[in-house]
Amino acid sequence: MKNSRRDFIKKSALATAGAYVGAMGFSAKSYGNILGANDRVRVGIVGFSDRFRSSLLPCFMNHYQALNFDIVAVSDIWKLRREEGQAQLKEKMQHDIKTFRNNDELYGSKEVDAVIISTADFQHALHGIEAVKGNCDAYIEKPFAETMEDARAALKAIKESKKIIQIGSQRRSGTNYHAAADFVKQGKFGNITMVELTWNVNQPGRWRRNDVVAKMREQDTDWKRFLMNRPSVPFDARKHLEFRLFWPYSSGLPGQWMSHQIDTVHWFSGLKHPRSCVANGGIYFWKDGRENWDTITAVFDYGPENDQKSGFQVTFSSRMHNGEDRPKEIYYSNGGEMNLNTNMVTPSGGLQERHAKAMNMQANLLPEMSLKKVEEKVETSANTGGDQLTSNHMLNWMECVRSRKETNAPVEAGYSHAIACIMANAAARTGTKVTFDEARQEVMAGSKAFNL
């Protein structure tokens, strides 16, 4: 029966993940050998959050049997979520789930090989450090970090550990985004001259948790562990559960949404971070006690540090009081544009012959082409369930845990998007033009490093 089960796992894996085998760089035979050479991967859940149960869990369920993964434990500092996690995961996995009050207990048990981390924004980097020190591979949700101190510490710990890390920037597992990256990197698009990023919603309940805030009592959670390295303040259920609305537990719009979009800029351009950033905005509509803005526009300058005459501008604009929850990403060059909503490259706005001729120049117009034939759904909500991008991304992590190859979104990708998000937050909070000090790896607001 043991041999039959292994044969089934191998065959299921090849059938389910066959499309990815070539991209991973090894044959179907060697892929099967990798599966057969490994026992079950025991996974622990760090934070039984809305994000985990509505999206990450369904995506994990798509692939866990084929790749011989299993969820065996849940760690959550809030008693209610811990018990909910145990009950729901027991039903899904069809066996008992162990619960842990904190991550010290989880890693001390030596009962997990990998973890999925979907906790508060500011905790991701710190929980990533705990994971690799606990000898675990990890899927770490974005944003990677909200301060450079946390980002540097996590980058160092993860790189030294040689553990398999997937940052939750799921665009890196989308076929349309890979096609776009190849198009730019092969020089077919021309030099990027500008990028426009927007993400607008009109959802009063976005990031609010009225129902569970009313249920949380201080004696049922570990407030001190929630704060981690943040300043000590009195217990506040809203900051615990609606952390995306409050600094220093989240930067809000930059950390949640811009982190996805700015990541493609780094990926396509090969640049690691902006040179400078300015930002403006405020809480213009949702006067509900939140501290993070409901409207922001950030403008970034990108280019080589040693060549201030070349580069391009990136704008990120987001509002929470009017919008259809359809994030837009448009890349511009002198020859046209690349629209990652329509997944089309077009000559729109390119240098036309009549204008070029007047300056004794040649016309510059991109061909019209599709980045892919079948459009994949871009996740825009924490409640979309098992979307294709996140499913691909989860599969890539699981495959890499098996093969020990680098994931689509390694720790360096998270470190880079964290720099951009911290720069936007610093510009917004200080009202100054911020820069990045390459030597110190610090975000600078004027002559001072930005910190809490």
VEXROTOR-931893 format. One record per residue (C-alpha): residue number from 0; residue in one letter; x, y, z. Coordinates in nm, 2 decimals. Example, Ala and Ser with C-alpha at 12.3 -4.5 7.8 and 13.67 -1.06 7.14 Angstrom:
n 0	res A	u 1.23	v -0.45	w 0.78
n 1	res S	u 1.37	v -0.11	w 0.71
END
This chain:
n 0	res M	u 0.00	v 0.00	w 0.00
n 1	res K	u 0.29	v 0.23	w 0.07
n 2	res N	u 0.44	v 0.18	w -0.28
n 3	res S	u 0.10	v 0.23	w -0.44
n 4	res R	u 0.05	v 0.55	w -0.25
n 5	res R	u 0.39	v 0.68	w -0.37
n 6	res D	u 0.31	v 0.58	w -0.73
n 7	res F	u -0.02	v 0.77	w -0.70
n 8	res I	u 0.15	v 1.08	w -0.56
n 9	res K	u 0.41	v 1.08	w -0.85
n 10	res K	u 0.15	v 1.04	w -1.12
n 11	res S	u -0.08	v 1.30	w -0.96
n 12	res A	u 0.20	v 1.55	w -0.94
n 13	res L	u 0.30	v 1.50	w -1.30
n 14	res A	u -0.06	v 1.54	w -1.41
n 15	res T	u -0.13	v 1.85	w -1.20
n 16	res A	u 0.20	v 2.03	w -1.23
n 17	res G	u 0.32	v 1.91	w -1.57
n 18	res A	u 0.29	v 2.26	w -1.72
n 19	res Y	u 0.56	v 2.38	w -1.48
n 20	res V	u 0.81	v 2.09	w -1.51
n 21	res G	u 0.98	v 2.24	w -1.82
n 22	res A	u 1.00	v 2.58	w -1.66
n 23	res M	u 1.16	v 2.43	w -1.35
n 24	res G	u 1.44	v 2.29	w -1.56
n 25	res F	u 1.42	v 1.92	w -1.51
n 26	res S	u 1.25	v 1.63	w -1.69
n 27	res A	u 0.93	v 1.45	w -1.59
n 28	res K	u 1.14	v 1.15	w -1.48
n 29	res S	u 1.37	v 1.36	w -1.26
n 30	res Y	u 1.06	v 1.54	w -1.12
n 31	res G	u 0.91	v 1.21	w -1.02
n 32	res N	u 1.24	v 1.11	w -0.86
n 33	res I	u 1.24	v 1.43	w -0.65
n 34	res L	u 0.89	v 1.36	w -0.52
n 35	res G	u 0.98	v 1.00	w -0.45
n 36	res A	u 1.29	v 1.09	w -0.26
n 37	res N	u 1.11	v 1.31	w -0.01
n 38	res D	u 0.87	v 1.23	w 0.26
n 39	res R	u 0.57	v 1.44	w 0.35
n 40	res V	u 0.63	v 1.81	w 0.41
n 41	res R	u 0.47	v 1.91	w 0.73
n 42	res V	u 0.33	v 2.26	w 0.72
n 43	res G	u 0.24	v 2.50	w 1.00
n 44	res I	u 0.02	v 2.80	w 0.97
n 45	res V	u 0.15	v 3.12	w 1.13
n 46	res G	u -0.16	v 3.34	w 1.17
n 47	res F	u -0.50	v 3.20	w 1.09
n 48	res S	u -0.60	v 3.52	w 0.91
n 49	res D	u -0.87	v 3.62	w 0.66
n 50	res R	u -0.60	v 3.62	w 0.39
n 51	res F	u -0.49	v 3.27	w 0.47
n 52	res R	u -0.83	v 3.10	w 0.49
n 53	res S	u -0.99	v 3.29	w 0.19
n 54	res S	u -0.70	v 3.26	w -0.06
n 55	res L	u -0.39	v 3.09	w 0.05
n 56	res L	u -0.56	v 2.78	w 0.19
n 57	res P	u -0.77	v 2.71	w -0.12
n 58	res C	u -0.46	v 2.75	w -0.33
n 59	res F	u -0.26	v 2.51	w -0.10
n 60	res M	u -0.55	v 2.26	w -0.13
n 61	res N	u -0.51	v 2.27	w -0.51
n 62	res H	u -0.17	v 2.11	w -0.49
n 63	res Y	u -0.10	v 1.95	w -0.15
n 64	res Q	u -0.19	v 1.59	w -0.23
n 65	res A	u 0.01	v 1.58	w -0.56
n 66	res L	u 0.32	v 1.71	w -0.39
n 67	res N	u 0.27	v 1.52	w -0.06
n 68	res F	u 0.23	v 1.83	w 0.16
n 69	res D	u 0.02	v 1.84	w 0.47
n 70	res I	u -0.10	v 2.10	w 0.72
n 71	res V	u -0.04	v 1.97	w 1.07
n 72	res A	u -0.04	v 2.28	w 1.30
n 73	res V	u -0.16	v 2.63	w 1.35
n 74	res S	u 0.00	v 2.91	w 1.56
n 75	res D	u -0.21	v 3.21	w 1.65
n 76	res I	u -0.18	v 3.44	w 1.95
n 77	res W	u -0.56	v 3.49	w 1.97
n 78	res K	u -0.75	v 3.20	w 2.12
n 79	res L	u -1.06	v 3.25	w 1.90
n 80	res R	u -0.86	v 3.23	w 1.57
n 81	res R	u -0.65	v 2.95	w 1.70
n 82	res E	u -0.96	v 2.74	w 1.78
n 83	res E	u -1.12	v 2.84	w 1.45
n 84	res G	u -0.81	v 2.74	w 1.27
n 85	res Q	u -0.79	v 2.40	w 1.44
n 86	res A	u -1.16	v 2.32	w 1.36
n 87	res Q	u -1.15	v 2.43	w 0.99
n 88	res L	u -0.81	v 2.28	w 0.91
n 89	res K	u -0.92	v 1.95	w 1.08
n 90	res E	u -1.22	v 1.94	w 0.85
n 91	res K	u -1.01	v 2.02	w 0.54
n 92	res M	u -0.72	v 1.79	w 0.61
n 93	res Q	u -0.92	v 1.51	w 0.77
n 94	res H	u -0.70	v 1.46	w 1.07
n 95	res D	u -0.62	v 1.64	w 1.40
n 96	res I	u -0.44	v 1.97	w 1.39
n 97	res K	u -0.21	v 2.08	w 1.67
n 98	res T	u -0.25	v 2.43	w 1.81
n 99	res F	u 0.03	v 2.66	w 1.95
n 100	res R	u -0.02	v 2.98	w 2.14
n 101	res N	u 0.29	v 3.13	w 1.98
n 102	res N	u 0.57	v 3.07	w 1.74
n 103	res D	u 0.82	v 2.97	w 2.01
n 104	res E	u 0.59	v 2.68	w 2.09
n 105	res L	u 0.55	v 2.59	w 1.72
n 106	res Y	u 0.92	v 2.58	w 1.63
n 107	res G	u 1.01	v 2.43	w 1.96
n 108	res S	u 0.79	v 2.13	w 1.88
n 109	res K	u 1.01	v 2.04	w 1.58
n 110	res E	u 0.69	v 1.91	w 1.42
n 111	res V	u 0.69	v 2.14	w 1.11
n 112	res D	u 0.92	v 2.16	w 0.80
n 113	res A	u 0.76	v 2.47	w 0.64
n 114	res V	u 0.53	v 2.75	w 0.74
n 115	res I	u 0.28	v 2.98	w 0.57
n 116	res I	u 0.30	v 3.33	w 0.72
n 117	res S	u 0.00	v 3.56	w 0.69
n 118	res T	u 0.01	v 3.78	w 0.99
n 119	res A	u 0.01	v 4.16	w 1.04
n 120	res D	u 0.21	v 4.36	w 0.78
n 121	res F	u 0.48	v 4.47	w 1.02
n 122	res Q	u 0.53	v 4.12	w 1.15
n 123	res H	u 0.62	v 3.95	w 0.82
n 124	res A	u 0.99	v 4.01	w 0.83
n 125	res L	u 1.02	v 3.93	w 1.20
n 126	res H	u 0.81	v 3.61	w 1.16
n 127	res G	u 1.03	v 3.52	w 0.86
n 128	res I	u 1.34	v 3.54	w 1.08
n 129	res E	u 1.17	v 3.32	w 1.34
n 130	res A	u 1.08	v 3.06	w 1.06
n 131	res V	u 1.43	v 3.02	w 0.93
n 132	res K	u 1.58	v 3.01	w 1.27
n 133	res G	u 1.33	v 2.74	w 1.34
n 134	res N	u 1.48	v 2.55	w 1.05
n 135	res C	u 1.17	v 2.60	w 0.83
n 136	res D	u 1.11	v 2.70	w 0.47
n 137	res A	u 0.84	v 2.97	w 0.44
n 138	res Y	u 0.58	v 3.13	w 0.22
n 139	res I	u 0.58	v 3.49	w 0.36
n 140	res E	u 0.30	v 3.73	w 0.27
n 141	res K	u 0.37	v 4.08	w 0.15
n 142	res P	u 0.47	v 4.35	w 0.23
n 143	res F	u 0.80	v 4.20	w 0.33
n 144	res A	u 0.88	v 4.48	w 0.59
n 145	res E	u 0.76	v 4.82	w 0.70
n 146	res T	u 1.10	v 4.95	w 0.83
n 147	res M	u 1.45	v 4.91	w 0.69
n 148	res E	u 1.57	v 4.78	w 1.03
n 149	res D	u 1.33	v 4.48	w 1.00
n 150	res A	u 1.40	v 4.44	w 0.63
n 151	res R	u 1.78	v 4.43	w 0.67
n 152	res A	u 1.76	v 4.18	w 0.96
n 153	res A	u 1.52	v 3.95	w 0.77
n 154	res L	u 1.73	v 3.96	w 0.45
n 155	res K	u 2.05	v 3.87	w 0.64
n 156	res A	u 1.88	v 3.58	w 0.84
n 157	res I	u 1.71	v 3.43	w 0.54
n 158	res K	u 2.02	v 3.45	w 0.31
n 159	res E	u 2.24	v 3.29	w 0.58
n 160	res S	u 1.98	v 3.01	w 0.64
n 161	res K	u 1.96	v 2.90	w 0.27
n 162	res K	u 1.59	v 2.82	w 0.33
n 163	res I	u 1.34	v 2.83	w 0.05
n 164	res I	u 1.14	v 3.15	w 0.08
n 165	res Q	u 0.85	v 3.27	w -0.14
n 166	res I	u 0.74	v 3.63	w -0.09
n 167	res G	u 0.37	v 3.66	w -0.16
n 168	res S	u 0.41	v 3.87	w -0.48
n 169	res Q	u 0.20	v 3.64	w -0.69
n 170	res R	u 0.24	v 3.85	w -1.01
n 171	res R	u 0.58	v 3.68	w -1.05
n 172	res S	u 0.39	v 3.35	w -1.12
n 173	res G	u 0.16	v 3.49	w -1.39
n 174	res T	u 0.23	v 3.39	w -1.75
n 175	res N	u 0.13	v 3.74	w -1.87
n 176	res Y	u 0.38	v 3.90	w -1.63
n 177	res H	u 0.65	v 3.66	w -1.74
n 178	res A	u 0.57	v 3.75	w -2.11
n 179	res A	u 0.59	v 4.12	w -2.02
n 180	res A	u 0.92	v 4.08	w -1.84
n 181	res D	u 1.07	v 3.90	w -2.13
n 182	res F	u 0.94	v 4.16	w -2.38
n 183	res V	u 1.11	v 4.44	w -2.18
n 184	res K	u 1.43	v 4.25	w -2.10
n 185	res Q	u 1.49	v 4.14	w -2.46
n 186	res G	u 1.48	v 4.51	w -2.56
n 187	res K	u 1.17	v 4.48	w -2.77
n 188	res F	u 0.98	v 4.75	w -2.57
n 189	res G	u 1.26	v 5.00	w -2.57
n 190	res N	u 1.36	v 5.20	w -2.27
n 191	res I	u 1.09	v 5.24	w -2.01
n 192	res T	u 1.01	v 5.62	w -1.99
n 193	res M	u 0.72	v 5.61	w -1.74
n 194	res V	u 0.50	v 5.37	w -1.54
n 195	res E	u 0.15	v 5.45	w -1.41
n 196	res L	u 0.02	v 5.24	w -1.13
n 197	res T	u -0.33	v 5.29	w -0.98
n 198	res W	u -0.55	v 5.09	w -0.74
n 199	res N	u -0.88	v 5.24	w -0.64
n 200	res V	u -1.17	v 5.10	w -0.44
n 201	res N	u -1.50	v 5.22	w -0.29
n 202	res Q	u -1.55	v 4.98	w 0.00
n 203	res P	u -1.64	v 5.11	w 0.35
n 204	res G	u -1.55	v 4.77	w 0.51
n 205	res R	u -1.21	v 4.73	w 0.34
n 206	res W	u -0.97	v 4.64	w 0.62
n 207	res R	u -1.24	v 4.69	w 0.89
n 208	res R	u -1.33	v 4.40	w 1.11
n 209	res N	u -1.63	v 4.53	w 1.31
n 210	res D	u -1.76	v 4.18	w 1.40
n 211	res V	u -1.44	v 4.03	w 1.53
n 212	res V	u -1.32	v 4.35	w 1.70
n 213	res A	u -1.62	v 4.32	w 1.93
n 214	res K	u -1.52	v 3.97	w 2.02
n 215	res M	u -1.16	v 4.03	w 2.11
n 216	res R	u -1.07	v 4.04	w 2.48
n 217	res E	u -0.72	v 4.12	w 2.61
n 218	res Q	u -0.71	v 3.81	w 2.82
n 219	res D	u -0.77	v 3.59	w 2.51
n 220	res T	u -0.47	v 3.72	w 2.32
n 221	res D	u -0.10	v 3.80	w 2.37
n 222	res W	u -0.09	v 4.17	w 2.31
n 223	res K	u 0.28	v 4.19	w 2.40
n 224	res R	u 0.37	v 3.93	w 2.13
n 225	res F	u 0.15	v 4.11	w 1.88
n 226	res L	u 0.35	v 4.43	w 1.93
n 227	res M	u 0.69	v 4.25	w 1.89
n 228	res N	u 0.94	v 4.53	w 1.84
n 229	res R	u 0.69	v 4.81	w 1.82
n 230	res P	u 0.65	v 5.06	w 2.10
n 231	res S	u 0.46	v 4.94	w 2.41
n 232	res V	u 0.10	v 5.08	w 2.40
n 233	res P	u -0.22	v 4.98	w 2.58
n 234	res F	u -0.43	v 4.69	w 2.43
n 235	res D	u -0.64	v 4.80	w 2.13
n 236	res A	u -0.84	v 4.54	w 1.94
n 237	res R	u -0.87	v 4.76	w 1.64
n 238	res K	u -0.49	v 4.79	w 1.60
n 239	res H	u -0.47	v 4.41	w 1.65
n 240	res L	u -0.73	v 4.32	w 1.39
n 241	res E	u -0.75	v 4.63	w 1.17
n 242	res F	u -0.38	v 4.68	w 1.16
n 243	res R	u -0.38	v 4.80	w 0.80
n 244	res L	u -0.54	v 5.12	w 0.91
n 245	res F	u -0.28	v 5.20	w 1.17
n 246	res W	u 0.09	v 5.30	w 1.17
n 247	res P	u 0.33	v 5.16	w 1.28
n 248	res Y	u 0.16	v 4.82	w 1.22
n 249	res S	u 0.11	v 4.89	w 0.85
n 250	res S	u 0.17	v 5.16	w 0.59
n 251	res G	u -0.17	v 5.09	w 0.45
n 252	res L	u -0.20	v 5.17	w 0.08
n 253	res P	u 0.17	v 5.14	w -0.01
n 254	res G	u 0.23	v 4.82	w 0.18
n 255	res Q	u -0.09	v 4.64	w 0.08
n 256	res W	u -0.13	v 4.74	w -0.28
n 257	res M	u 0.17	v 4.93	w -0.41
n 258	res S	u 0.40	v 4.65	w -0.30
n 259	res H	u 0.24	v 4.42	w -0.57
n 260	res Q	u 0.27	v 4.67	w -0.85
n 261	res I	u 0.61	v 4.83	w -0.78
n 262	res D	u 0.75	v 4.48	w -0.77
n 263	res T	u 0.69	v 4.44	w -1.14
n 264	res V	u 0.89	v 4.76	w -1.20
n 265	res H	u 1.19	v 4.61	w -1.02
n 266	res W	u 1.15	v 4.28	w -1.20
n 267	res F	u 1.11	v 4.43	w -1.55
n 268	res S	u 1.38	v 4.70	w -1.52
n 269	res G	u 1.63	v 4.51	w -1.32
n 270	res L	u 1.66	v 4.81	w -1.08
n 271	res K	u 1.65	v 4.73	w -0.71
n 272	res H	u 1.48	v 5.04	w -0.57
n 273	res P	u 1.39	v 5.40	w -0.65
n 274	res R	u 1.64	v 5.69	w -0.64
n 275	res S	u 1.39	v 5.92	w -0.47
n 276	res C	u 1.02	v 5.97	w -0.38
n 277	res V	u 0.77	v 6.24	w -0.30
n 278	res A	u 0.41	v 6.18	w -0.18
n 279	res N	u 0.10	v 6.36	w -0.08
n 280	res G	u -0.25	v 6.26	w 0.03
n 281	res G	u -0.46	v 6.23	w 0.35
n 282	res I	u -0.77	v 6.09	w 0.51
n 283	res Y	u -1.02	v 6.27	w 0.30
n 284	res F	u -1.33	v 6.06	w 0.34
n 285	res W	u -1.33	v 5.77	w 0.59
n 286	res K	u -1.33	v 5.95	w 0.92
n 287	res D	u -1.34	v 5.63	w 1.13
n 288	res G	u -1.04	v 5.67	w 1.35
n 289	res R	u -0.79	v 5.53	w 1.11
n 290	res E	u -0.44	v 5.67	w 1.10
n 291	res N	u -0.32	v 5.56	w 0.75
n 292	res W	u -0.44	v 5.77	w 0.46
n 293	res D	u -0.74	v 5.68	w 0.24
n 294	res T	u -0.59	v 5.86	w -0.05
n 295	res I	u -0.22	v 5.88	w -0.17
n 296	res T	u -0.02	v 5.98	w -0.48
n 297	res A	u 0.35	v 5.89	w -0.47
n 298	res V	u 0.60	v 5.98	w -0.74
n 299	res F	u 0.92	v 5.79	w -0.78
n 300	res D	u 1.24	v 5.85	w -0.98
n 301	res Y	u 1.41	v 5.53	w -1.10
n 302	res G	u 1.75	v 5.49	w -1.27
n 303	res P	u 2.11	v 5.40	w -1.22
n 304	res E	u 2.26	v 5.56	w -0.91
n 305	res N	u 2.57	v 5.68	w -1.11
n 306	res D	u 2.37	v 5.82	w -1.40
n 307	res Q	u 2.12	v 6.09	w -1.31
n 308	res K	u 2.06	v 6.17	w -1.68
n 309	res S	u 1.89	v 5.84	w -1.75
n 310	res G	u 1.59	v 5.68	w -1.59
n 311	res F	u 1.21	v 5.70	w -1.57
n 312	res Q	u 0.93	v 5.81	w -1.35
n 313	res V	u 0.68	v 5.58	w -1.17
n 314	res T	u 0.35	v 5.72	w -1.02
n 315	res F	u 0.13	v 5.53	w -0.78
n 316	res S	u -0.21	v 5.66	w -0.70
n 317	res S	u -0.47	v 5.50	w -0.48
n 318	res R	u -0.80	v 5.61	w -0.32
n 319	res M	u -1.05	v 5.41	w -0.11
n 320	res H	u -1.36	v 5.62	w -0.16
n 321	res N	u -1.42	v 5.58	w -0.53
n 322	res G	u -1.32	v 5.30	w -0.76
n 323	res E	u -1.39	v 4.96	w -0.91
n 324	res D	u -1.11	v 4.76	w -0.75
n 325	res R	u -0.94	v 4.71	w -1.09
n 326	res P	u -0.57	v 4.79	w -1.04
n 327	res K	u -0.40	v 4.94	w -1.35
n 328	res E	u -0.04	v 4.90	w -1.46
n 329	res I	u 0.07	v 5.07	w -1.77
n 330	res Y	u 0.43	v 5.09	w -1.90
n 331	res Y	u 0.53	v 5.36	w -2.15
n 332	res S	u 0.82	v 5.38	w -2.40
n 333	res N	u 0.88	v 5.62	w -2.69
n 334	res G	u 0.73	v 5.35	w -2.92
n 335	res G	u 0.40	v 5.29	w -2.74
n 336	res E	u 0.26	v 5.13	w -2.43
n 337	res M	u 0.23	v 4.79	w -2.25
n 338	res N	u -0.10	v 4.76	w -2.06
n 339	res L	u -0.11	v 4.48	w -1.80
n 340	res N	u -0.48	v 4.51	w -1.76
n 341	res T	u -0.56	v 4.43	w -2.13
n 342	res N	u -0.23	v 4.23	w -2.16
n 343	res M	u -0.17	v 4.42	w -2.48
n 344	res V	u 0.14	v 4.59	w -2.63
n 345	res T	u 0.03	v 4.87	w -2.86
n 346	res P	u 0.18	v 5.16	w -3.06
n 347	res S	u -0.05	v 5.40	w -2.87
n 348	res G	u 0.14	v 5.73	w -2.80
n 349	res G	u 0.44	v 5.61	w -3.00
n 350	res L	u 0.65	v 5.85	w -3.22
n 351	res Q	u 0.46	v 5.88	w -3.54
n 352	res E	u 0.62	v 5.94	w -3.88
n 353	res R	u 0.48	v 6.29	w -3.93
n 354	res H	u 0.63	v 6.41	w -3.60
n 355	res A	u 0.95	v 6.22	w -3.65
n 356	res K	u 1.00	v 6.35	w -4.00
n 357	res A	u 0.99	v 6.71	w -3.90
n 358	res M	u 1.30	v 6.64	w -3.68
n 359	res N	u 1.48	v 6.43	w -3.93
n 360	res M	u 1.41	v 6.12	w -3.72
n 361	res Q	u 1.26	v 5.78	w -3.78
n 362	res A	u 0.91	v 5.68	w -3.66
n 363	res N	u 0.91	v 5.46	w -3.36
n 364	res L	u 0.59	v 5.25	w -3.32
n 365	res L	u 0.56	v 4.92	w -3.14
n 366	res P	u 0.37	v 4.63	w -3.30
n 367	res E	u 0.03	v 4.55	w -3.16
n 368	res M	u 0.05	v 4.21	w -2.98
n 369	res S	u -0.10	v 4.02	w -2.70
n 370	res L	u 0.11	v 3.92	w -2.40
n 371	res K	u -0.08	v 3.59	w -2.37
n 372	res K	u -0.38	v 3.42	w -2.52
n 373	res V	u -0.57	v 3.33	w -2.20
n 374	res E	u -0.60	v 3.60	w -1.94
n 375	res E	u -0.53	v 3.50	w -1.58
n 376	res K	u -0.73	v 3.67	w -1.31
n 377	res V	u -0.53	v 3.93	w -1.12
n 378	res E	u -0.62	v 3.91	w -0.75
n 379	res T	u -0.77	v 4.24	w -0.63
n 380	res S	u -0.94	v 4.12	w -0.31
n 381	res A	u -0.87	v 3.93	w 0.00
n 382	res N	u -1.20	v 3.75	w -0.06
n 383	res T	u -1.15	v 3.62	w -0.41
n 384	res G	u -1.06	v 3.27	w -0.30
n 385	res G	u -0.83	v 3.05	w -0.50
n 386	res D	u -0.73	v 3.28	w -0.79
n 387	res Q	u -0.50	v 3.15	w -1.06
n 388	res L	u -0.20	v 3.37	w -0.98
n 389	res T	u -0.19	v 3.28	w -0.62
n 390	res S	u -0.25	v 2.92	w -0.70
n 391	res N	u 0.05	v 2.92	w -0.94
n 392	res H	u 0.26	v 3.10	w -0.68
n 393	res M	u 0.18	v 2.85	w -0.41
n 394	res L	u 0.26	v 2.57	w -0.64
n 395	res N	u 0.59	v 2.73	w -0.73
n 396	res W	u 0.68	v 2.75	w -0.36
n 397	res M	u 0.58	v 2.39	w -0.30
n 398	res E	u 0.78	v 2.27	w -0.60
n 399	res C	u 1.09	v 2.46	w -0.48
n 400	res V	u 1.06	v 2.32	w -0.13
n 401	res R	u 1.09	v 1.98	w -0.30
n 402	res S	u 1.36	v 2.07	w -0.56
n 403	res R	u 1.55	v 2.33	w -0.34
n 404	res K	u 1.56	v 2.57	w -0.64
n 405	res E	u 1.50	v 2.94	w -0.60
n 406	res T	u 1.13	v 3.05	w -0.61
n 407	res N	u 0.98	v 3.30	w -0.84
n 408	res A	u 0.98	v 3.57	w -0.57
n 409	res P	u 1.29	v 3.52	w -0.35
n 410	res V	u 1.37	v 3.73	w -0.05
n 411	res E	u 1.55	v 3.99	w -0.26
n 412	res A	u 1.22	v 4.07	w -0.44
n 413	res G	u 1.06	v 4.13	w -0.10
n 414	res Y	u 1.35	v 4.35	w 0.01
n 415	res S	u 1.33	v 4.56	w -0.30
n 416	res H	u 0.95	v 4.63	w -0.28
n 417	res A	u 0.99	v 4.70	w 0.09
n 418	res I	u 1.24	v 4.98	w 0.01
n 419	res A	u 0.99	v 5.14	w -0.23
n 420	res C	u 0.70	v 5.11	w 0.02
n 421	res I	u 0.91	v 5.25	w 0.31
n 422	res M	u 1.02	v 5.54	w 0.08
n 423	res A	u 0.65	v 5.62	w 0.00
n 424	res N	u 0.56	v 5.60	w 0.37
n 425	res A	u 0.85	v 5.82	w 0.47
n 426	res A	u 0.77	v 6.08	w 0.21
n 427	res A	u 0.41	v 6.08	w 0.32
n 428	res R	u 0.48	v 6.11	w 0.69
n 429	res T	u 0.76	v 6.36	w 0.67
n 430	res G	u 0.65	v 6.58	w 0.38
n 431	res T	u 1.00	v 6.57	w 0.24
n 432	res K	u 1.16	v 6.43	w -0.07
n 433	res V	u 1.32	v 6.10	w 0.04
n 434	res T	u 1.62	v 5.92	w -0.11
n 435	res F	u 1.79	v 5.58	w -0.06
n 436	res D	u 2.14	v 5.56	w 0.08
n 437	res E	u 2.29	v 5.26	w -0.10
n 438	res A	u 2.59	v 5.23	w 0.13
n 439	res R	u 2.39	v 5.24	w 0.45
n 440	res Q	u 2.08	v 5.07	w 0.31
n 441	res E	u 1.87	v 5.34	w 0.47
n 442	res V	u 1.57	v 5.54	w 0.35
n 443	res M	u 1.67	v 5.90	w 0.41
n 444	res A	u 1.43	v 6.19	w 0.48
n 445	res G	u 1.66	v 6.48	w 0.43
n 446	res S	u 1.97	v 6.41	w 0.63
n 447	res K	u 1.80	v 6.17	w 0.87
n 448	res A	u 1.72	v 5.80	w 0.84
n 449	res F	u 1.34	v 5.73	w 0.85
n 450	res N	u 1.23	v 5.52	w 1.15
n 451	res L	u 0.95	v 5.48	w 1.40
END
